[in-house]
Amino acid sequence: MNNPTASAAQFFLQLSFILAACAVCRTVMRRIGQPPVIGEMIAGVLLGPSLFGIIAPDLFQIVFSTASRPVLFAVAQLGLSLYMFVVGLEFRTDVFRAHLRTAALVSGAGIIAPFVFAGFIAFWLVQKGGYFMPHVSVAMAVLFIGAAMSITAFPMLARIILENGLKGTAAGTVALAAGSFDDVVAWMLLATVLGCVSGDPMLVVTALVGGLIYTFFCLKLLSPILHYYFKDQKNESAVLGTLMLLLGLCAWFTDLIGLYSVFGSFILGLAVPRGVAEKTAERISPVTTALLLPFFFTYSGLNTRFSLLNSLALWLICLCLVLAAIAAKLGACYAAARFCRKTHSEALTIGSLMNARGLMELILLNIGLQAGLITPTLFTMLVLMAVVTTLMAAPGFNAAKRLLGSSC
């Protein structure tokens, strides 16, 4: 597609399809008591070859032609980088200190148990073949599956806590603190895997050392500079323009060293002074979530092909992955909360919230697919796992509320 006008026309056609599908799915999810973001996740899958490509294959090729995928990917990456920047802006390190012991135990359980399960699952899948790329070792497979099972939908978790009146409660605070820590660990593990997948020790060193230097620079050097620079800056457009410039540079740098733009965007968000961070998040979050992020869900959906799960054996493997993920995360976090003398209701609330993987899981899976770690078959299975565990959050939370009511 060399005609710029035709390219622009197709882009706006894609935009219309994506936003319409997201609007419909968000409405359906709200009516059944699910967070709207789950509707957007499902909309992305429905617009892919798993449904749209089956019921209207000719129209599917017109709207999402192969030639248009690079543009779709670029917009998806922009939305993703902005979203992770917002996550960094809204990240609160103080909540972890408020309930340190319980949050640490819940977080530890939410990491250790998934890795125990991941050890068996990864070894099994590597031996069977067809799920990881040939160059991926068992150790790398364990790290990736462990990260995929231990990650939590931290941004969505924060919104569920706020919308359901859990902000400031013990259960809400513990879940938020433990979930944030689990996500940081998962990203660190993914960075390690991405460094190792190349097979070049220098690339591993570049990724890890470069990431440490970049993090130190942002948090220890750039943060005070931004605090001084923004202290007397009254022009909000100038503030936003400066941050967007830095976002572009940081995303470029972390992509360059092999850590992907999401790392750079998130760390930059952490470095922004608190007052400026809150105002910036308020300004860019609506556009990011309503306009740009749906492109990422759609791009993920284009890589999700249920037709790959074309046998009972594959569906049974998928079921095993889903059940293992639930047992490892919900079960372990519930048990850790009970060990810390939380009530059944509080423990179930914590476990249900921690079990939701949502968008963070999709980000991790897309990076794994793009980096040549996993096959489209395993990608599709893990996308299903992300959708199922995220759908479980609201019923689990409602069950916890009923449990609390019956005990009163």
ABEGO torsion letter per residue (X at the ends): XABAAAAAAAAAAAAAAAAAAAAAAAAAAAAAGBBAAAAAAAAAAAABAAAAAAABAAAAAAABBAAAAAAAAAAAAAAAAAAAAAAAAABBAAAAAABAAAAAAAAAAAAAAAAAAAAAAAAAAAAAEGABBAABBAAAAAAAAAAAAABBBAAAAAAAAAAAGABGBAAAAAAAAAAAAAAAAAAAAAAAAAAAAAGBAAAAAAAAAAAAAAAAAAAAAAAAAAAAAAAABABAAAAAAAAAAAAAAAAAAAAAAGAEAAAAAAAAAAABBAAAAAAAAAAAAAAAAAAAAAAAAAAAAAABBAAABABAAAAAAAAAAAAAAAAAAAAAAAAAAAAAGBBAAAAAAAAAAAABAEAAAAAAAAAAAAAGABBAAAAAAAAAAAAAAAAAAAAAAAAAAAAAAAAX
